[in-house]
Amino acid sequence: MPTIVFISPKGGAGKTTSALVLATQLAKKTDVTVIDADPNHPIASWASGGNKPERMTIVSDADENTIADRIEDAASTAPIVIVDLEGTASKIVVMAVAMADFVIIPTQGSELDATEAGKALNVIKQHEKAMRRVNADYKLPFKVLLTRTNAAIRARTLTHIQNSLTSAGIPLFAAEMNEREAFKAIFSFRKPLELLDRSSVSNVDKAIANAEAFALEVINEIKKI
């Protein structure tokens, strides 16, 4: 059962939003367990609104002492496990990466965010190095997800960062999480995208299309595992 771990040493990179959007999209078709290991428990708080999909289960009692057990337990029953971690480079992040089948690194299109994303990449590299002591060919699949991008205007800085990552051989999602009001509104109204009131939230359908493209790409990556 694949475990997808979202990591980002920098807060505000869109990590929790991306994790929740992916979980709600996948829960349309399959059972999904979300391990909300962020100390603020934003996904558990979202679910308290009473609009959580039926096929989505949330575990919010994971810490650095229990994260491995929580992931193992969830993976033994759920077809897909999604782990949302705190926005720091900490012991719990290292332990979750060690349990991951696929890692997603959300980052905004700025030099500061790209530098912070590099710290997440280093966690993956260190894990791979340790695992290669028992399997010389071991690689942990991962991709960088660009977040809060402008759907209409392509900033030069973002293009530069994208080209730099690609040149360095770092895989990027073709889909991006655009800057849309609907992605913020899911937390304000505690609802999935599909249940948002289109009369009060703009561009909901575009946000859904964005989310579906991201989810489809993740599904294709999982199929390779």
N, C-alpha and C positions, 0 to 999 in steps of 0.2 A: 504494500500500500504506500504510494508516494507521499513523502513529507516535504512540503514547500515552506521554506523559511525566508522571511523578509528581514533583512538587516540593513541598518544605516547608522553609523556612529553619530550623525548629526540629526538633531530634532528638526521637525518642520520640512522634511524631505518628501512628505507624502506617503510615508511607509504604511501607516495605519489605514489611511484612505484606500490605498492600492490593495492592501490585504483584505479589507472588508468588501470592496467592490468585486474582487476576484471570488471571494467566498460566496457572496450572494448570487453571482452569475453561475457558478458551478452547482450551487444548491438547487438550481432549477431542474437539474438532470440527475444528480446523485447526492448521496449523503456526504456531508463535509463536517469535519470537526475543526474548530478554530481554537487554538490555544492562545489566549490573550495574556501574554507574559509581560506586558507593559505595566509598570507599577500603578499607573493611573487607570488601568482597565477601561480604555475608551470603547472597545468593542462590546464588552459586557454591559457598559452603561448604555450603549446604543440599543442593545437587545432588550433592555428593561422597558423600552417603549412599547413592547408587545407586538412588533411587526416582523420579528425574525422569521425567516423561511422555516417551514416545518422540517426540512431535511438538513438543517444547520444546527450543530451542537456547539456550545461554547464552554470551554474550560478556563477558569480564571484564577485557579489557586496554584499556579506554577511559579516557582522561584528557582534560584540557582541550585538549590538542594533537591528539587523535585522535577526539574524540567525534563531530564532524560526519561524518568519514569512516566511522566504525563504523555510525552511524545510516543513512547513505546506502547503504552496502554491504548492511546487513540489510534495508532497505526495498526493495532491488532484487530480493530473492528470497523474503522471508517475507511472507505475507498480512497479518500483524500484528506490529508491533515495539513492545515495552514497554521504557521506559527508567526505571531506578531510579537516582536521583542522591543525592549526599551531602546531609545535612541542614543545609546552609548556603546563604546567598545568595552564590554565587561565579561566576566566569567560565564554568565548565563548565555551570552551570545556565542562564545567559543563552544560551549557544550551543545547548544542547539544546532550549530553548524555541523558538529560531529555526528548528529543524528539525521541530517538532511539528505534528501535525494536530489533536491534542486533548490538553488538559492537565488533570490531576486534582490537586487540592490537598487532601490529607488534613489534618484538624485535629480536635483534641479539643475538647470543649465547655467551654472555660474562656476567660476574657477574655484571658489571656496568650497562649494558643494562637491565638485569633482575631486578636490584634494581629500575631502572627508570620505568620499566613496572609495578612494585608494586605500584607506584604512580597512574598510570592509573586504576589499580584495586581498589585502595582506592576511586577514584572518583565514580566508579560503586557502591561500598559498601555504600557510603554516600547517593547516589541517592536512592538505595534500602531501606535504613533505613528511609528516608523521606517518600517514597511512602507507606511503611508499616503502616503508620499512618492511611491510608484510605483503604489499602488492605494488611492484615496480611500475605498473601501468595505470595506477589509480588516478582518476580525475573526478572532481566534484562538479557536475554541471551547474552553470550559473549564467545569468544575464543581467545587464544593467538596464533599468527602466527609467527613461526620462520623464519627469513629472512637471506639472504646472507649466507646460509649454503653451505658447500662443498658437492657436489653430490657424490664425489668419496671417501672422507675421513671423518670419523666421529671423531671430536675432543673430547677428554675426558671432557673438560670443558662444551661443548654443551650437552653431554650425562648426565653429572651431573646436569646441569640446567634443562634439560628436565625431569629427574627423580624427582627432587625436586618439580617442578611445578605439576607433576602428583600426587606425594605423598600428596601435599597440596590440592588436589581436584580441581586444576585449569585446565579447559579444554583446550586442545591443538588441533590445526588442524593436521590431519595426513599429509596433503600436506604441503610442505615448499616452500618458495621462494628461490631457489638456487642462488648462485652467478654466474650469467651468463652475458656475454657481451651484449646479446640481450636486457636484461632488462635496461641496460644503454643506448643502442642505440635507444630505442624508443623516448627518449628525445633529443638525438643528431640529429636524422633525422626527428623528429616530425611525426612519423608514428606508427600505431599499429604493433604488432609483425608480423602479417601475411604479411604486406607490406614491411618488411625489405628486403634489397638485400642480399641474402644468399652468394653472392660472396665476400661481404665486411664485413659481420657480421657472426661470427661463432655460431654454435649450435642453430640456430633459431628454428628448429623443436623441439629440446629438451626443449627450453624455452616455446614454444606453448603448448607442452604436460604438462609441469609444470603448466602453467596458466590454462589450461583446468581442471586439477585435482583440483586446488584450487577453481575455479569457481563452479565446480560440488559439492564440499563439502559445499560451501556457499549456493547453491541452496537447498541442503538437509536440512541445518539448517533453512533456511527460511520456508520450508515446515512444520517444526515443530511448527512454530509460529502461 
